[in-house]
Amino acid sequence: MSEAQELDKLRQQIDSLDKQIQELINQRAQCAQDVAEVKQKYASPGEKVVFYRPEREAQVLRKVMERNRGPLGDESMARLFREIMSQCLALEEPLQVAYLGPEGTFTQQAAVKHFGHAVNCEGQVSIADVFREVASGAANYGVVPVENSTEGVVTHTLDSFYDSNLHICGEVTLRIHHHLLVKSEDQQITRVYSHAQSLGQCRRWLDQNFPASVERIAVNSNAEAARRAAAEEGAAAIAGEAAAELYELVTLHANIEDRPDNTTRFLIIGRQETGASGADKTSIMVSNRNKPGSLYQVLAPFHEAGVNLTRIETRPDPSGTWNYIFFIDFEGHCEDDAVAAILKKLREIAVDYKLLGSYPRAVL
């Protein structure tokens, strides 16, 4: 058999497989429509039907990765299924998602990574605006950054939970690669724009490659930095690929972040509570009296129950000077017996306590 004959045979096999895949995807889409009809059929009069279930999607994606045998990697396969699920969900209800904008930010990338491309994403000016859009019902969900592996916690996000009744419904982790973007490669750079967090994440590279005379200017977002670099002579921006494409900038230096494992964690916020998926995290906000042993009182129940803490942050309590609020993330769901017992103890000893949400751990 000749090379041409072998290739033709393989291409016919690919065409046959493509036809089967297409038919199966449409069958899945029809099932999604049937699910929507069943939910509407059994909904109470005036009840708001919830079509998007974060715990169900997390379970599906985990199963996809568990049964994957290659040659595609687990994450690649899961991303393909994420897009299929996104398109199917759009047949039930097109989701409105608010994110910290403008267009081209890493938060927008996180929103697309979590929900897929079949949602309507709307950029907001501030984190407070994202919370407001979701609380008002203008958006089904919101996406906000909460911490970076290099620069630490995003305090505006934590503080926004103090007066909010929204729930954390999910989390997304995104590997962050920063690039130095310019309008043209031969221009003389006199100033560099970026978000304050990004400037911090690239501090050593900037120190080594630019003299002190090159001004570093913090702006609201990396996308705003890219917009300014595209409009101003002598300006450069630190931003990602999406911003480079959006504003037609040239990548002068790629991957300039100081740490190659630089990662940002984002939270999905919504108005509904999320059921258990089998691999979950819980976030709480708790304050105690300012006295010796108060932090120990808060943490002891976790140690006694053998529940692993994944993060603890302290923020000033708006209700009083030198009082503090502890933001704690830990493994497990509030419906788990061990976690429920811990939360009961905290409600008894804490001055203030709020369950921010139980939600699936990031899958991708």
C-alpha positions as CSV (number, residue, x, y, z in Angstrom):
1,M,0.0,0.0,0.0
2,S,1.4,3.4,-1.0
3,E,1.6,6.5,1.3
4,A,-1.3,8.1,-0.4
5,Q,-3.5,5.0,0.0
6,E,-2.6,4.8,3.7
7,L,-3.4,8.4,4.3
8,D,-6.6,8.2,2.4
9,K,-7.7,5.2,4.5
10,L,-6.9,7.1,7.8
11,R,-8.7,10.2,6.6
12,Q,-11.8,8.2,5.8
13,Q,-11.6,6.8,9.3
14,I,-11.3,10.3,10.7
15,D,-14.3,11.5,8.7
16,S,-16.4,8.5,10.0
17,L,-15.4,9.3,13.6
18,D,-16.2,13.0,13.1
19,K,-19.7,12.1,12.0
20,Q,-20.2,9.9,15.0
21,I,-18.9,12.6,17.4
22,Q,-21.2,15.1,15.8
23,E,-24.2,12.9,16.2
24,L,-23.3,12.1,19.8
25,I,-22.8,15.8,20.7
26,N,-26.2,16.6,19.3
27,Q,-27.7,13.8,21.3
28,R,-26.1,15.2,24.4
29,A,-27.5,18.7,23.5
30,Q,-31.0,17.2,23.2
31,C,-30.6,15.6,26.6
32,A,-29.8,19.0,28.0
33,Q,-32.9,20.5,26.5
34,D,-34.9,17.6,28.0
35,V,-33.4,18.3,31.4
36,A,-34.5,21.9,31.1
37,E,-38.1,20.8,30.3
38,V,-38.2,18.4,33.3
39,K,-37.0,21.1,35.6
40,Q,-39.6,23.6,34.4
41,K,-42.3,21.0,34.5
42,Y,-41.8,20.2,38.2
43,A,-41.0,23.8,39.3
44,S,-43.4,25.4,41.8
45,P,-45.4,28.5,40.5
46,G,-43.1,31.5,40.6
47,E,-40.0,29.4,41.4
48,K,-36.7,30.4,39.8
49,V,-35.4,27.4,38.0
50,V,-31.7,26.8,38.4
51,F,-30.1,25.3,35.3
52,Y,-26.4,25.6,36.1
53,R,-25.2,23.3,38.8
54,P,-21.5,23.8,39.6
55,E,-21.3,20.5,41.6
56,R,-22.7,18.5,38.7
57,E,-20.3,20.0,36.2
58,A,-17.4,19.4,38.5
59,Q,-18.4,15.8,38.8
60,V,-18.7,15.3,35.1
61,L,-15.3,16.9,34.4
62,R,-13.6,14.7,37.1
63,K,-15.1,11.6,35.5
64,V,-13.9,12.7,32.1
65,M,-10.3,13.0,33.4
66,E,-10.5,9.8,35.4
67,R,-11.5,7.7,32.4
68,N,-9.2,9.4,29.9
69,R,-6.6,7.1,28.4
70,G,-4.8,9.5,26.0
71,P,-3.1,10.4,23.8
72,L,-4.8,13.7,24.7
73,G,-3.9,14.8,28.2
74,D,-6.5,14.9,31.0
75,E,-6.8,18.7,31.1
76,S,-7.0,18.9,27.3
77,M,-9.8,16.4,27.3
78,A,-11.6,18.2,30.1
79,R,-11.4,21.5,28.3
80,L,-13.1,20.0,25.2
81,F,-15.9,18.7,27.4
82,R,-16.1,22.1,29.2
83,E,-16.9,23.7,25.8
84,I,-19.5,21.0,25.0
85,M,-21.1,21.5,28.3
86,S,-21.1,25.3,27.9
87,Q,-22.9,25.0,24.5
88,C,-25.4,22.6,25.9
89,L,-26.1,24.8,29.0
90,A,-26.7,27.7,26.6
91,L,-29.6,25.8,25.1
92,E,-31.2,25.6,28.6
93,E,-30.3,29.2,29.8
94,P,-27.7,31.5,28.4
95,L,-25.7,32.6,31.5
96,Q,-24.8,36.3,32.2
97,V,-21.4,36.5,33.9
98,A,-19.9,39.7,35.3
99,Y,-16.2,39.8,35.7
100,L,-13.5,42.4,36.7
101,G,-12.9,44.0,33.3
102,P,-12.3,45.5,30.9
103,E,-12.1,43.0,28.1
104,G,-8.7,41.3,27.8
105,T,-8.0,40.9,31.5
106,F,-6.9,37.6,33.2
107,T,-10.3,37.6,35.1
108,Q,-12.1,37.4,31.7
109,Q,-9.8,34.4,30.8
110,A,-10.7,32.8,34.1
111,A,-14.4,33.3,33.4
112,V,-14.1,31.6,30.0
113,K,-12.0,28.8,31.5
114,H,-14.7,28.1,34.1
115,F,-17.9,28.6,32.0
116,G,-16.8,28.1,28.5
117,H,-17.3,30.4,25.5
118,A,-21.1,30.1,25.3
119,V,-21.8,32.5,28.2
120,N,-22.4,36.3,27.9
121,C,-19.4,37.9,29.8
122,E,-19.7,41.6,30.8
123,G,-16.7,43.4,32.2
124,Q,-17.1,45.6,35.2
125,V,-15.0,48.6,36.4
126,S,-14.5,47.3,40.0
127,I,-14.8,44.3,42.2
128,A,-17.7,46.1,44.0
129,D,-19.5,46.4,40.7
130,V,-19.2,42.7,40.1
131,F,-20.8,42.0,43.4
132,R,-23.5,44.6,42.7
133,E,-24.4,43.1,39.3
134,V,-24.8,39.6,40.8
135,A,-26.7,40.8,43.9
136,S,-29.1,42.8,41.7
137,G,-29.8,39.8,39.4
138,A,-28.4,41.6,36.3
139,A,-25.8,38.7,36.2
140,N,-26.2,35.1,37.2
141,Y,-22.6,34.8,38.4
142,G,-19.5,36.9,38.9
143,V,-15.8,36.2,38.7
144,V,-13.3,38.0,40.9
145,P,-9.6,37.5,41.8
146,V,-8.9,36.5,45.4
147,E,-5.2,35.6,45.7
148,N,-2.0,35.3,43.7
149,S,0.8,32.8,44.5
150,T,3.4,35.6,44.3
151,E,1.7,38.8,45.6
152,G,-0.9,37.2,48.0
153,V,-4.5,38.1,48.8
154,V,-6.7,40.6,46.9
155,T,-8.1,42.5,49.8
156,H,-10.9,44.2,47.9
157,T,-12.5,40.8,47.2
158,L,-12.4,39.7,50.8
159,D,-13.7,43.0,52.1
160,S,-16.6,42.9,49.6
161,F,-18.0,39.8,51.4
162,Y,-18.5,41.7,54.7
163,D,-21.8,43.3,53.7
164,S,-22.7,40.8,50.9
165,N,-25.2,37.9,51.0
166,L,-23.7,36.3,47.9
167,H,-22.3,32.8,48.0
168,I,-19.0,31.4,46.7
169,C,-20.1,28.8,44.1
170,G,-16.7,27.8,42.6
171,E,-13.1,28.6,42.1
172,V,-10.7,28.8,39.1
173,T,-7.0,28.8,39.1
174,L,-5.1,30.3,36.2
175,R,-1.4,30.1,35.4
176,I,-0.4,33.7,34.8
177,H,2.1,34.6,32.1
178,H,3.1,38.3,31.8
179,H,4.5,39.8,28.6
180,L,6.1,43.1,27.9
181,L,4.0,44.6,25.2
182,V,4.8,47.6,22.9
183,K,3.4,49.3,19.9
184,S,6.6,48.8,17.9
185,E,9.9,47.0,18.8
186,D,12.2,50.0,18.0
187,Q,10.5,52.6,20.3
188,Q,12.3,54.0,23.4
189,I,10.4,52.9,26.5
190,T,10.0,55.6,29.1
191,R,7.2,54.2,31.2
192,V,5.6,50.8,31.9
193,Y,1.9,50.4,32.7
194,S,0.3,47.5,34.5
195,H,-1.9,46.5,37.4
196,A,-0.2,46.9,40.8
197,Q,-0.3,43.1,41.3
198,S,1.4,42.5,37.9
199,L,4.1,45.0,38.6
200,G,4.8,43.2,41.8
201,Q,4.9,39.8,40.1
202,C,7.5,41.1,37.6
203,R,9.5,43.3,40.0
204,R,12.8,41.5,39.7
205,W,12.7,41.3,35.9
206,L,11.9,45.1,35.7
207,D,14.8,45.9,38.1
208,Q,17.2,43.9,36.0
209,N,16.1,45.2,32.6
210,F,15.1,48.8,33.1
211,P,16.9,51.7,34.7
212,A,15.2,53.6,37.6
213,S,14.3,56.4,35.1
214,V,11.7,54.2,33.4
215,E,8.5,55.0,35.3
216,R,6.3,52.1,36.6
217,I,2.6,53.2,36.6
218,A,-0.1,51.2,38.2
219,V,-3.5,51.2,36.5
220,N,-6.9,49.5,37.1
221,S,-6.2,46.5,34.9
222,N,-3.7,45.0,32.5
223,A,-6.1,45.5,29.7
224,E,-6.1,49.3,30.5
225,A,-2.3,49.1,30.5
226,A,-2.4,47.6,27.0
227,R,-4.8,50.3,25.8
228,R,-2.5,53.0,27.0
229,A,0.5,51.4,25.5
230,A,-1.3,51.2,22.1
231,A,-2.2,54.9,22.3
232,E,0.9,56.5,23.8
233,E,4.5,56.9,22.4
234,G,7.2,55.5,24.7
235,A,4.7,53.4,26.7
236,A,4.9,49.7,27.3
237,A,2.4,47.4,29.1
238,I,2.7,44.3,31.2
239,A,-0.3,42.1,30.2
240,G,-1.3,38.8,28.7
241,E,-1.8,37.4,25.2
242,A,-5.5,38.3,25.2
243,A,-4.7,42.0,25.7
244,A,-1.9,41.9,23.2
245,E,-4.3,40.6,20.5
246,L,-7.1,43.0,21.5
247,Y,-4.9,46.1,21.2
248,E,-2.6,44.8,18.4
249,L,0.6,45.1,20.4
250,V,3.9,43.4,19.8
251,T,5.4,41.1,22.5
252,L,8.8,42.5,23.1
253,H,9.6,40.0,26.0
254,A,7.5,37.0,26.9
255,N,7.0,35.3,30.3
256,I,8.6,38.0,32.4
257,E,7.0,37.0,35.7
258,D,9.5,36.4,38.4
259,R,8.1,33.0,39.3
260,P,7.4,30.4,36.5
261,D,4.6,28.9,38.6
262,N,2.8,32.3,39.1
263,T,-0.9,31.4,39.6
264,T,-4.0,33.4,40.4
265,R,-7.0,32.0,42.1
266,F,-10.5,33.4,41.2
267,L,-13.8,32.9,42.9
268,I,-17.2,32.4,41.3
269,I,-19.9,34.2,43.2
270,G,-23.7,33.7,42.9
271,R,-27.0,33.9,44.7
272,Q,-27.5,30.2,45.1
273,E,-25.9,27.7,47.5
274,T,-24.0,24.8,45.9
275,G,-24.5,21.1,46.7
276,A,-21.7,18.7,47.5
277,S,-19.6,17.4,44.6
278,G,-17.4,14.9,46.5
279,A,-14.3,17.1,46.4
280,D,-15.1,20.4,47.9
281,K,-13.9,23.4,49.8
282,T,-15.6,25.7,52.3
283,S,-15.0,29.4,53.0
284,I,-16.1,31.2,56.2
285,M,-15.7,34.6,57.7
286,V,-15.4,34.6,61.5
287,S,-14.3,37.1,64.2
288,N,-13.7,36.6,67.9
289,R,-13.1,38.8,70.9
290,N,-9.6,40.4,70.9
291,K,-8.1,38.5,73.8
292,P,-5.4,35.9,74.3
293,G,-6.2,32.5,72.7
294,S,-9.0,33.8,70.5
295,L,-7.3,32.5,67.3
296,Y,-6.6,29.2,69.0
297,Q,-10.3,28.9,69.8
298,V,-11.2,29.4,66.2
299,L,-8.6,26.9,64.8
300,A,-8.8,24.2,67.5
301,P,-12.0,22.6,66.1
302,F,-10.4,22.0,62.8
303,H,-7.4,20.3,64.4
304,E,-9.6,18.1,66.6
305,A,-11.7,17.0,63.6
306,G,-8.7,16.4,61.3
307,V,-10.0,18.9,58.7
308,N,-7.2,20.5,56.6
309,L,-7.1,24.3,56.3
310,T,-6.0,25.6,52.9
311,R,-5.9,29.3,53.6
312,I,-6.3,31.8,56.5
313,E,-6.3,35.6,56.1
314,T,-6.8,38.4,58.5
315,R,-8.6,41.7,57.7
316,P,-9.6,44.6,59.9
317,D,-13.1,44.4,61.3
318,P,-15.1,47.5,60.1
319,S,-17.1,47.3,63.4
320,G,-14.3,48.3,65.7
321,T,-10.7,49.5,65.9
322,W,-8.1,46.7,66.4
323,N,-10.7,44.0,65.9
324,Y,-10.0,41.5,63.1
325,I,-11.9,39.1,60.9
326,F,-10.5,35.7,59.9
327,F,-11.2,34.4,56.4
328,I,-10.7,30.7,56.4
329,D,-10.7,28.2,53.6
330,F,-10.7,24.4,54.3
331,E,-11.4,21.1,52.7
332,G,-14.9,19.6,52.8
333,H,-18.5,20.7,52.3
334,C,-20.8,22.2,54.9
335,E,-23.1,19.2,54.5
336,D,-20.3,16.8,55.6
337,D,-20.8,15.6,59.2
338,A,-17.3,16.7,60.4
339,V,-17.6,20.1,58.8
340,A,-21.1,20.7,60.1
341,A,-19.9,19.9,63.7
342,I,-17.0,22.4,63.3
343,L,-19.3,25.1,62.0
344,K,-21.7,24.5,64.9
345,K,-18.8,25.0,67.4
346,L,-17.8,28.2,65.7
347,R,-21.3,29.7,65.7
348,E,-21.3,29.1,69.5
349,I,-18.0,30.8,70.3
350,A,-17.6,33.5,67.6
351,V,-18.7,37.1,68.0
352,D,-19.5,37.1,64.3
353,Y,-19.7,34.2,61.8
354,K,-20.7,33.9,58.2
355,L,-20.6,30.9,55.9
356,L,-19.4,32.3,52.5
357,G,-20.0,29.1,50.6
358,S,-19.1,25.4,50.0
359,Y,-18.1,24.7,46.4
360,P,-16.2,22.3,44.2
361,R,-12.4,22.5,44.2
362,A,-11.0,23.7,41.0
363,V,-10.9,20.9,38.4
364,L,-8.8,22.5,35.7
